[in-house]
């Protein structure tokens, strides 16, 4: 009896038309998610799984303005692929009302040269654009302050993008930091006529200088002065460190300097000369310095060569080993030929290596003889 019932049921199921469902591959997995937001992101080809994994809370918020925000980005010149990338890494952008986004766009266009460049900034630094509406008054005041310093608009744009927190806070805080930087520059012997260029360069190299308490700069300079650096040398260091002097502290600098001095076996005066040539000796931790010194010595480079070209310490052991192999393949011996060919940025090395390559291919005696290829 049971077998007959089962057979009848199977036959009935086979005759029933199959129910065809069209399911999106990225359909919502959680009923509490805002389905309109999920569907809109899906239509924009946004990686919804990535959004769920990194910032799933956005999908639960309401109201959301996904289509409107995407439309505004496209009006600025962003392609569909760019919009999808922006909303995948910063989906909270859809929680900003259209009028708020328009207001931010107008604010940024007061310093940004074109909408195309603004789209590039949004793609790299979306959080700097999609910020709270309550910050706009502070942003306007800070923009006016930095433009009042005669800073280039591109520099102001870079500051807003790289350190948006500094524009969201009250302008008085930035005024205090800038005033400290200007006073320090003049106290160290800098010329007032060059101060604007110096300040512009410093801020563009490290926008986070604005977020550090002014006392940090004073403490670090007092420490370095106590180590025997003159005012002129401190000014050189301040420029060479590209604003990273704010990131340091006396204790870390003391440990780094002590390690380097013990490793090299030099005097205080010799150590100061090395630091002026290679400021990295101030901010590399002891573990990094140990690795760099050890890697160079292990590669057969002498300590006297290191002190003659201390910037070689800025290269990792892996880069040093790779470059030595390339140079040796061209018949260059770093032990006898010096470290200039080994040192520098990637472009510097490629230039030096290219010269060695040409020298190896050039005929030795007969200038009209055909070029000899490498074996």
C-alpha positions, -999 to +999 in steps of 0.1 A: +000+000+000+028+024+009+047+014-022+016+022-044+011+056-027+048+065-032+046+056-068+015+076-074+031+106-057+062+104-078+042+102-110+022+133-099+054+152-092+068+144-126+036+156-144+036+189-124+053+219-142+086+228-126+088+261-108+114+283-124+130+309-101+152+337-114+176+343-085+204+369-085+237+354-075+242+382-050+207+381-035+205+392+001+213+366+027+198+385+056+162+395+057+171+426+079+192+440+051+178+470+031+168+452-001+167+484-021+203+491-013+214+455-021+195+456-055+209+490-064+245+480-056+240+448-076+227+468-106+259+490-103+281+458-104+294+464-069+310+435-051+283+429-025+301+400-009+330+423-002+307+449+013+291+423+035+324+410+047+340+444+054+312+468+061+280+448+063+264+472+087+258+497+058+234+472+042+211+474+073+208+512+073+179+533+060+175+556+043+201+550+016+207+570-015+226+545-037+213+555-071+215+592-063+251+590-051+261+569-081+244+594-104+263+623-089+296+605-093+289+597-129+279+634-134+315+643-123+329+620-149+333+587-131+329+556-152+306+527-141+337+507-131+351+535-110+317+540-092+316+503-084+351+504-069+344+534-048+312+519-034+328+486-028+356+500-006+335+528+009+298+517+008+288+542+036+289+568+008+253+557+000+242+569+034+249+606+025+220+626+012+224+640-024+223+676-012+251+668+012+273+653-015+266+683-038+277+706-010+309+687-005+316+687-043+312+726-043+335+729-014+362+707-030+359+724-063+370+757-046+405+742-044+405+713-069+413+723-105+389+699-122+361+674-117+383+648-133+409+653-106+382+653-079+370+618-091+406+606-088+408+619-052+374+603-044+386+569-058+418+571-036+405+588-005+366+584-004+364+591+033+378+626+027+348+635+005+320+615+022+322+631+056+297+645+081+277+676+071+285+690+106+322+694+095+315+717+065+318+749+085+352+739+098+363+727+064+355+761+049+373+779+077+404+757+073+404+761+035+403+799+039+431+797+064+455+777+042+447+797+011+454+828+032+489+815+038+494+817+000+497+779-003+492+764-037+456+751-042+470+717-051+488+715-018+456+724+000+438+697-019+465+672-010+461+681+027+423+677+026+427+643+009+456+629+030+445+642+064+408+650+063+406+650+101+427+682+101+400+700+081+372+687+102+384+702+134+384+739+144+407+761+125+424+774+157+441+740+161+457+742+127+467+778+132+486+768+164+505+740+146+514+762+116+525+790+139+548+766+158+563+754+125+569+789+113+585+800+146+607+769+146+618+776+111+628+812+119+644+802+152+666+777+134+679+804+110+655+800+081+648+831+060+613+845+061+614+850+023+617+812+019+593+802+047+562+798+025+580+774+001+595+755+030+561+752+048+543+742+016+569+715+009+567+702+045+529+700+046+527+683+011+553+657+021+535+648+053+500+661+058+498+644+092+521+670+106+489+690+113+475+663+135+504+662+160+506+684+191+530+713+186+549+702+218+561+671+200+581+691+175+597+712+203+606+681+224+623+664+194+643+695+184+654+700+220+666+664+221+685+668+189+700+701+201+711+683+232+729+657+210+751+685+196+733+695+164+736+731+155+706+753+145+717+751+108+720+713+110+686+711+127+670+731+099+686+707+074+673+677+093+638+692+096+638+696+058+653+662+050+630+643+074+600+656+053+579+663+083+585+629+099+603+646+128+568+649+142+564+611+141+595+606+163+601+608+200+632+613+221+632+578+235+631+560+202+657+584+187+680+578+216+678+540+212+684+542+174+714+565+178+729+544+205+726+512+184+741+528+154+770+543+174+778+510+190+776+491+156+798+516+138+821+525+167+822+562+160+823+594+180+793+617+186+805+641+160+809+614+134+775+601+143+760+635+137+776+637+102+761+603+094+727+613+105+728+644+084+736+622+054+711+595+063+683+608+086+668+572+086+693+565+114+670+585+136+637+567+129+647+531+120+641+509+151+669+488+165+656+456+148+656+472+114+691+487+119+704+453+130+689+437+099+704+464+076+739+464+091+739+426+092+728+422+056+754+446+043+782+431+063+771+396+053+772+406+017+809+414+021+805+452+024+829+468+050+818+491+078+840+518+063+821+516+030+788+519+049+800+550+068+812+565+035+778+559+019+753+556+048+722+559+027+729+523+017+711+515+050+678+526+034+679+495+012+665+462+025+689+432+025+668+416-003+673+446-026+710+447-018+715+410-026+695+413-059+715+444-070+749+429-061+740+398-082+731+420-112+763+441-108+785+410-105+770+397-137+784+428-154+818+423-138+814+450-111+828+443-077+811+464-050+840+456-025+865+474-047+844+496-069+824+514-042+787+515-033+776+543-056+765+519-083+745+499-057+729+528-039+699+549-046+663+545-058+652+520-084+656+546-111+691+556-098+702+519-099+688+513-133+707+544-146+740+532-130+734+497-142+727+509-177+760+528-178+779+497-168+760+477-195+770+502-221+806+503-209+807+465-212+794+465-247+817+494-259+848+483-279+880+486-260+905+494-287+891+498-322+863+524-322+851+513-356+850+476-348+816+459-346+800+458-312+808+425-293+778+409-277+778+393-243+788+356-242 
